[in-house]
Amino acid sequence: MTHATLHSPTFIAPTRYTDAAAALAQVQKIYAASTLHLHTTFREFVAGKPFDGHVRACYPFVRLHTRTVSTRTSGNKLSYGFVAGPGVYETTLSRPDLYAHYYLEQFDLLLQNHGVELEVGTSNQPIPVYFALPSNDPIEGSLNPERRELLRDVFDLPDLAAMDDGIANGTWQSKRGQPEPLSLFTAPRVDYSLQRLRHYTGTAPEWFQNFVLFTNYQFYIDEFIKLGKSAMQDPNSPYIAFIEPGNVVTRRAGLMAGEADKQGHAPPRLPQMPAYHLMREDRTGITMVNIGVGPANAKNITDHIAVLRPHAWVMLGHCAGLRNSQQLGDYVLAHAYVREDHVLDEELPLWVPIPALAEIQLALEHAVKDVTQCEGSELKRIMRTGTVASTDNRNWELLPGNTPQRRFSQSRAVALDMESATIAANGFRFRVPYGTLLCVSDKPLHGEIKLPGMANHFYSERVGQHLRIGIRAMELLRSSGVEHLHSRKLRSFAEVAFQ
C-alpha cells in the first residue's frame, strides 16, 4: 500500500515559555511559516504545477498544564484569565497579527494566575487553504474549472466538524485523554467568521472596534456617518480614522494615510449588513452595523463578531410600544427579554434566562440623562425600563384570536421588536456584555401605526438623539474600565480561560 506524499512546512516542535511575549512570538512564527507555505504552493497550483501528494500546514496551539485548583492571585477580580481546575487545557490559534494584543493579555494572565509554563507548538489541525490566502490577493478567482475540481485532492478545505459552537453552547465534552478547551472558539471557527465578516459587512476584521452598536435602520447609519466625518475634521478628536464599506478610510485631520488606506474602494452597492468604524488607536472605538430587520440577521452577525471578543454590544433600534402610556419617541431600556424569535432555540434553550447586566444598564441610563438633560420624573416620562419581546413574525398583530397580545400582557412586556432578544441572547451565549435601548416608533395595539408623514417626523426628531445616547453609553463604558464589563454572570461552571 502506497501513501500519498505530504507537502508540509518544516515542523516546529513544542516549546515551553514563562514569558507571554516570547510565547506570542513563537505563535506568530509558526503561523507565518504555515500560511506562507500554503500561499506559495497555492500560487503554484493556480499556475498549473502538478502535485503528487497533499499540501498541508497546521495552526499553532497553546497549552497549559496545572495540577492544582488554586491560583497565585486568589484576589483576582477578573472573570477570565484562569482555568477551572487541575488538568491540561489547549486551543488552536489563528491570525496572531490581528489578535496580538488579545493573545498577549490572555497568555500573561495564565502565567500570572497559575505560575506554570505555557507550551506553544504546531497542532495537528490543518489550516484550510482559503483561510491562509491574503484578503487583498484573490488569486483563487483565477482557478479554471479543471483545477478547481482537483482542489480538495491537493489542499485542505474548511471542515465544519472542526468549527461548531459546542464549547460556547456548553455542550462540548472532551474524550478520554483529550485536553479541555482554553478558548470558546477554535482557530478554524475564528477564520470562518473573519471571512464571513468581510462578506456581510464590506469591511475587513482589522477595522472592527471593541464597542459595537447594532441598528435596524439606515437612518442611524446616515447619522453615524455624519458624526464620523465631523470627528475626522477635528484634530483633537480621540478618534483617529473613520472606515466605511469597501475599507474606505478617512483619517483625522493632521494624520498621514496608512498603507492599508490605499486598498479601499467604495463598493458599487452596499453589502447585506454594512459596517462603519469610528476608530481609536487601541481599538476601543465604536463600530456600528446596520443588521437590517429580523432575528436571523441578528444571530448571523453576532455569531461572527463574537470571535473578535468585543467588550460590549448594544442594540439601538425602533420598537412597537405596547403600553397606552407610552408616546412615540419614548425610550425603552430592556431589563428582560421574551424570546419569540426562535433562531437560538437549538443553541440556547428557552429555559435559560438572559439577565440584565448592571454595568450596561447604568451606562445607558446615564447616557440618556446626559444627552436629553432630563432627570427624575422627567427622565421616567421619556424612558421606561421593562421587558422587551422579540418575535420572528413581522405581522404578529394580524394573527387571529389576540394570542400574541395575551402573551405579551402576561410577560409584562412594554415593547416589541425583532432583534433585541437575539442580540442579548447571543451576547449571553458568547460571553459578550450586551444591552438594549429602543425607541418607540409605533403603537399598533392602540391604533398608532407607522404612516409616512409620522415616520419622517419621528426619524428627524429622534434618530440623532438616540444615536448620541448610544455613543455616549459606549464612552462611559470605556472610561469606567473594561475589566468591570466582563461579568461573572456570563461564566458557566467550568468556563474557558480566554476572555
C-alpha positions in Angstrom: 0.0 0.0 0.0 1.4 3.4 -1.0 0.8 6.6 0.9 0.4 10.0 -0.8 3.3 12.4 -0.2 2.5 15.1 2.3 3.9 18.5 1.5 4.2 20.4 4.8 6.5 23.2 6.1 9.3 22.3 8.5 7.8 21.0 11.7 8.3 23.4 14.7 8.4 21.3 17.9 6.5 22.4 21.1 8.5 24.8 23.3 7.8 25.9 26.9 7.6 29.6 27.9 7.3 31.6 31.1 7.2 34.9 29.2 4.0 35.9 27.4 5.7 38.0 24.7 8.1 35.1 23.9 5.1 32.7 23.6 3.3 35.1 21.3 6.4 35.4 19.1 6.5 31.6 18.7 2.8 31.5 17.8 3.5 34.2 15.2 6.5 32.3 13.8 4.5 29.0 13.4 1.5 30.7 11.9 3.7 32.7 9.4 5.5 29.6 8.3 2.3 27.6 7.8 0.4 30.3 5.9 3.5 31.2 3.7 3.7 27.5 2.8 0.0 27.4 1.8 0.1 30.7 -0.1 3.2 29.7 -2.0 2.0 26.3 -3.0 -1.4 27.5 -3.9 0.1 30.1 -6.3 2.0 27.2 -7.9 -1.2 25.1 -8.1 -3.1 28.0 -9.8 -0.3 28.3 -12.2 -0.7 24.7 -13.2 2.1 22.9 -11.3 1.3 19.2 -10.8 1.4 17.8 -7.3 2.0 14.2 -6.5 0.5 14.4 -3.0 -1.3 16.5 -0.5 -0.4 20.0 0.7 -0.9 20.7 4.4 0.0 23.2 7.1 -1.4 23.4 10.6 -2.3 26.0 13.1 -0.2 26.8 16.2 -1.5 25.8 19.6 -1.1 27.0 23.1 -1.3 24.5 26.1 -1.4 24.9 29.8 -1.0 22.1 32.4 -1.9 22.7 36.0 -2.1 20.3 39.0 -4.0 22.5 41.4 -7.3 24.3 41.6 -5.8 27.2 43.4 -4.4 30.3 41.6 -1.5 32.5 42.6 -3.8 35.6 42.5 -6.7 34.5 44.6 -7.9 38.1 44.9 -8.2 38.5 41.1 -11.5 40.2 40.3 -11.4 39.5 36.5 -13.9 36.9 35.2 -11.3 35.4 32.9 -7.6 34.5 32.8 -7.7 31.3 34.8 -8.8 27.7 34.3 -11.4 25.9 36.3 -9.2 23.2 37.9 -6.3 20.7 37.5 -5.8 19.4 34.1 -4.5 20.0 30.6 -6.0 22.9 28.6 -5.4 23.7 25.0 -6.6 25.7 22.0 -5.5 26.4 18.4 -4.8 29.9 17.4 -5.1 32.0 14.2 -4.3 35.5 13.0 -1.8 36.4 15.7 -1.3 39.7 13.9 -4.9 40.7 14.4 -5.1 39.1 17.9 -1.7 40.1 19.1 -2.8 42.3 22.0 -5.6 39.9 22.9 -3.3 36.8 23.0 -0.7 38.6 24.9 -3.2 39.6 27.6 -4.6 36.0 27.8 -1.1 34.4 28.0 0.1 36.9 30.6 -3.0 36.3 32.8 -2.5 32.5 32.6 1.2 32.8 33.6 0.3 35.2 36.5 -2.6 33.2 37.8 -1.2 29.7 37.6 2.6 30.1 37.8 3.2 27.3 35.2 4.8 27.3 31.8 2.8 27.7 28.6 3.6 25.3 25.8 3.4 26.5 22.2 3.8 24.3 19.2 2.3 23.1 15.9 -1.1 21.5 16.2 -2.5 18.7 14.1 -5.4 20.9 13.0 -5.0 21.7 9.3 -5.4 25.3 8.1 -8.0 25.4 5.2 -6.2 26.9 2.3 -8.8 29.6 1.7 -8.1 30.9 5.2 -4.4 31.3 4.5 -4.7 33.5 1.4 -4.3 37.2 1.8 -7.6 39.1 1.5 -6.1 41.6 -0.9 -4.8 38.9 -3.3 -7.8 37.0 -4.5 -5.8 34.5 -6.6 -8.4 31.7 -6.1 -10.7 33.6 -8.5 -8.4 32.7 -11.4 -8.8 28.9 -11.0 -10.1 27.2 -14.1 -12.9 24.6 -13.7 -10.5 21.6 -14.1 -8.1 22.9 -11.4 -11.0 23.7 -9.1 -12.1 20.1 -9.2 -8.7 19.0 -8.1 -8.5 21.5 -5.2 -9.8 19.1 -2.5 -7.3 16.4 -3.6 -4.4 18.7 -3.0 -5.4 21.1 -0.2 -7.4 21.0 3.0 -10.7 22.9 2.7 -13.0 24.1 5.6 -14.3 21.2 7.7 -17.5 22.2 9.5 -16.9 19.5 12.1 -13.9 21.4 13.4 -15.7 24.7 13.9 -19.0 24.1 15.6 -20.1 26.0 18.7 -20.2 23.2 21.2 -17.8 24.9 23.6 -19.7 28.2 23.6 -23.0 26.3 23.9 -21.8 24.3 26.9 -22.4 21.0 25.2 -18.8 20.1 24.3 -17.4 17.1 26.2 -13.7 16.1 26.0 -12.9 12.5 25.2 -10.6 10.4 27.4 -7.1 11.9 27.3 -8.2 15.0 25.3 -7.3 18.4 26.6 -10.0 20.8 27.8 -10.6 24.0 25.8 -8.8 27.3 26.6 -11.0 29.4 24.3 -14.6 29.5 23.2 -13.5 29.3 19.6 -11.1 27.0 17.7 -8.8 28.6 15.1 -10.9 27.3 12.1 -14.1 28.7 13.7 -12.4 32.1 14.1 -11.2 32.1 10.5 -14.6 31.1 9.2 -16.2 34.1 11.0 -13.5 36.5 9.8 -14.2 35.5 6.2 -18.0 36.0 6.8 -17.4 39.5 8.3 -15.7 40.6 5.1 -18.6 39.3 3.1 -21.5 40.6 5.1 -20.2 44.0 6.3 -17.9 45.0 3.4 -15.1 45.8 5.8 -12.0 43.9 7.0 -11.9 42.5 10.5 -8.9 44.6 11.3 -11.1 47.7 11.4 -13.7 46.4 13.9 -13.6 48.2 17.3 -14.3 46.7 20.7 -17.6 48.6 21.3 -20.3 47.7 18.9 -23.7 49.3 18.1 -26.3 47.5 16.1 -29.3 49.1 14.4 -32.1 48.0 12.1 -32.4 51.3 10.2 -30.2 53.1 7.7 -31.3 56.4 9.2 -29.0 55.7 12.2 -26.1 54.8 9.9 -26.6 58.1 7.9 -26.3 60.0 11.2 -23.3 57.9 12.3 -21.5 58.8 9.0 -22.2 62.5 9.7 -20.8 62.2 13.2 -17.8 60.2 12.0 -16.9 62.6 9.2 -17.3 65.5 11.6 -14.9 63.9 14.1 -12.3 63.5 11.4 -12.3 67.2 10.8 -11.3 67.8 14.5 -7.6 67.5 15.0 -8.3 67.0 18.8 -10.7 64.1 18.3 -9.9 60.9 20.3 -10.8 59.0 17.1 -8.0 58.6 14.5 -10.0 57.2 11.5 -13.4 56.6 10.1 -13.9 53.5 7.9 -16.8 52.8 5.6 -17.7 49.7 3.4 -15.1 48.9 0.9 -12.5 49.7 3.5 -12.6 53.4 2.6 -10.6 55.2 5.2 -10.9 58.8 6.2 -8.1 59.8 8.6 -8.4 62.5 11.3 -7.1 65.9 10.2 -3.4 66.1 10.5 -2.7 62.4 10.3 -0.9 60.7 7.5 -2.7 57.9 5.5 -1.7 54.4 6.4 -0.5 51.8 3.9 -3.8 49.9 4.0 -5.8 53.1 3.2 -4.8 52.8 -0.5 -6.6 49.5 -0.8 -10.0 50.9 0.0 -12.6 51.5 -2.8 -16.3 52.4 -2.4 -18.3 49.3 -3.4 -20.8 49.5 -6.3 -23.6 48.6 -3.9 -23.8 48.2 -0.1 -23.2 44.8 1.4 -26.0 43.0 3.3 -25.1 44.4 6.7 -22.8 47.3 6.2 -20.4 48.2 9.0 -18.8 51.6 9.9 -15.9 52.1 12.3 -15.0 55.1 14.4 -11.5 54.0 15.3 -9.3 54.7 18.2 -5.6 53.8 18.4 -6.2 51.0 20.9 -9.3 49.6 19.1 -11.6 50.9 21.8 -13.6 53.0 19.3 -17.1 52.3 18.1 -18.3 50.0 15.3 -21.8 50.4 14.0 -23.6 47.8 11.9 -26.9 48.0 10.1 -28.2 44.5 10.6 -31.4 45.1 8.8 -34.7 43.5 10.0 -35.2 40.2 11.7 -33.7 37.8 14.2 -31.9 35.7 11.5 -29.7 38.7 10.6 -29.2 39.5 14.3 -27.9 36.0 15.0 -25.8 35.8 11.9 -23.8 39.0 12.5 -23.3 38.3 16.3 -22.2 34.8 15.6 -19.3 36.3 13.6 -18.5 39.5 15.5 -18.3 37.3 18.7 -14.9 35.9 17.6 -13.4 39.4 17.8 -14.1 39.3 21.6 -15.6 42.8 21.9 -16.1 44.4 25.2 -19.8 45.2 24.7 -22.5 45.3 22.1 -25.7 47.3 22.3 -28.9 47.3 20.2 -30.3 50.7 19.1 -33.4 50.4 17.1 -37.1 51.0 16.8 -39.9 49.1 18.6 -43.6 48.9 18.9 -44.7 50.4 22.2 -47.2 48.0 24.0 -48.4 50.4 26.7 -51.0 53.1 26.3 -48.9 55.5 28.5 -46.1 55.4 26.0 -45.6 58.1 23.4 -43.9 58.0 20.0 -40.2 58.8 20.6 -40.1 57.4 24.1 -37.1 55.2 25.0 -37.3 51.6 26.3 -34.3 50.3 28.4 -34.6 46.5 28.3 -34.1 44.7 31.6 -35.6 41.4 30.5 -36.4 39.6 27.2 -39.2 37.4 25.9 -37.7 35.3 23.2 -40.2 34.5 20.5 -37.5 34.8 17.8 -36.7 31.1 17.7 -33.4 31.3 15.9 -31.4 30.3 19.0 -33.7 27.7 20.4 -31.3 24.9 19.5 -28.2 26.6 20.8 -29.7 28.3 23.9 -32.8 26.6 25.3 -35.7 28.9 26.3 -35.4 27.9 29.9 -32.0 29.8 30.1 -32.6 33.3 31.5 -31.0 36.3 29.9 -30.1 38.6 32.8 -29.7 42.4 32.5 -26.1 43.4 33.1 -25.8 46.2 35.7 -22.8 47.9 34.0 -24.5 48.2 30.7 -27.9 49.3 32.2 -26.3 52.1 34.3 -24.3 53.4 31.3 -27.4 53.5 29.1 -29.5 55.3 31.7 -26.6 57.7 32.5 -26.2 58.4 28.7 -29.9 59.2 28.3 -29.6 61.7 31.2 -26.5 63.3 29.7 -27.9 63.7 26.2 -31.5 64.6 27.0 -30.7 66.6 30.1 -33.6 65.0 31.8 -33.7 63.8 35.4 -36.1 62.4 38.0 -39.7 62.3 36.9 -38.9 63.9 33.6 -36.5 61.1 32.8 -39.1 58.5 33.7 -41.6 60.2 31.5 -39.4 59.7 28.4 -37.7 56.4 29.2 -39.3 53.2 30.6 -37.4 50.2 31.9 -39.1 46.9 31.2 -39.3 43.7 29.4 -38.8 43.6 25.6 -40.3 40.9 23.5 -38.7 39.9 20.2 -40.6 38.0 17.5 -39.8 36.4 14.2 -43.2 37.3 12.8 -43.3 40.9 11.4 -47.1 40.8 11.1 -47.8 39.4 14.5 -50.7 41.8 15.0 -52.6 40.1 12.2 -52.7 36.7 14.0 -56.3 35.7 15.0 -57.5 35.4 18.5 -55.3 38.1 20.1 -52.9 35.2 21.2 -49.7 37.3 20.9 -51.2 40.2 22.8 -52.3 37.9 25.6 -48.7 36.5 25.9 -47.2 39.9 25.9 -49.5 41.1 28.6 -48.7 38.1 30.8 -45.0 38.7 30.3 -45.4 42.4 31.3 -43.7 43.4 28.0 -43.6 47.1 27.3 -42.1 46.9 23.8 -41.8 44.6 20.9 -39.1 44.3 18.1 -37.5 41.6 16.0 -33.8 41.7 17.0 -33.1 42.7 20.6 -33.6 39.4 22.3 -31.5 37.6 19.7 -28.6 40.1 20.2 -28.9 39.8 24.0 -29.1 36.0 24.0 -26.1 35.7 21.7 -24.2 38.1 24.0 -25.1 35.8 26.9 -24.1 32.7 24.9 -20.8 34.1 23.7 -20.0 36.0 27.0 -20.1 39.4 25.3 -21.7 42.1 27.6 -24.9 43.3 26.0 -27.7 45.8 26.3 -30.7 47.3 24.5 -32.1 50.8 24.2 -35.1 51.1 21.9 -37.2 54.0 20.7 -41.0 53.7 20.3 -41.9 54.3 16.6 -45.4 53.0 16.6 -48.2 51.6 18.9 -50.1 49.0 16.8 -52.2 47.9 19.8 -53.5 51.4 20.2 -54.2 52.3 16.6 -51.0 54.3 16.1 -49.3 52.6 13.1 -46.4 53.9 11.0 -47.6 56.3 8.4 -45.1 58.1 6.0 -45.6 61.6 7.4 -45.5 60.5 11.0 -42.5 58.3 10.4 -40.5 61.0 8.7 -41.2 63.4 11.6 -40.2 60.8 14.1 -36.9 60.0 12.3 -35.9 63.6 12.0 -36.7 64.2 15.7 -35.3 61.2 17.4 -32.6 59.3 15.4 -29.8 61.8 16.0 -30.5 62.0 19.7 -30.9 58.2 20.1 -27.5 57.6 18.3 -25.8 60.2 20.5 -27.1 58.3 23.5 -25.6 55.1 22.2 -22.3 56.7 21.6 -22.2 58.3 25.0 -23.0 55.0 26.7 -20.0 53.4 24.9 -17.8 56.2 26.0 -18.9 55.8 29.6 -18.3 52.0 29.5 -14.8 52.6 28.1 -13.9 55.3 30.6 -15.1 53.2 33.6 -12.6 50.4 32.7 -13.3 47.3 30.5 -12.2 45.0 33.3 -15.5 45.7 35.0 -17.6 44.8 32.0 -16.9 41.1 31.6 -19.4 39.9 34.3 -19.1 36.7 36.1 -22.9 36.3 35.4 -21.8 35.2 31.9 -19.5 32.4 33.1 -20.5 28.7 33.3 -19.4 26.2 36.0 -16.2 25.2 34.1 -15.5 28.3 32.0 -12.7 28.7 29.4 -9.8 30.9 30.4 -9.7 33.2 27.4 -11.9 36.4 27.7 
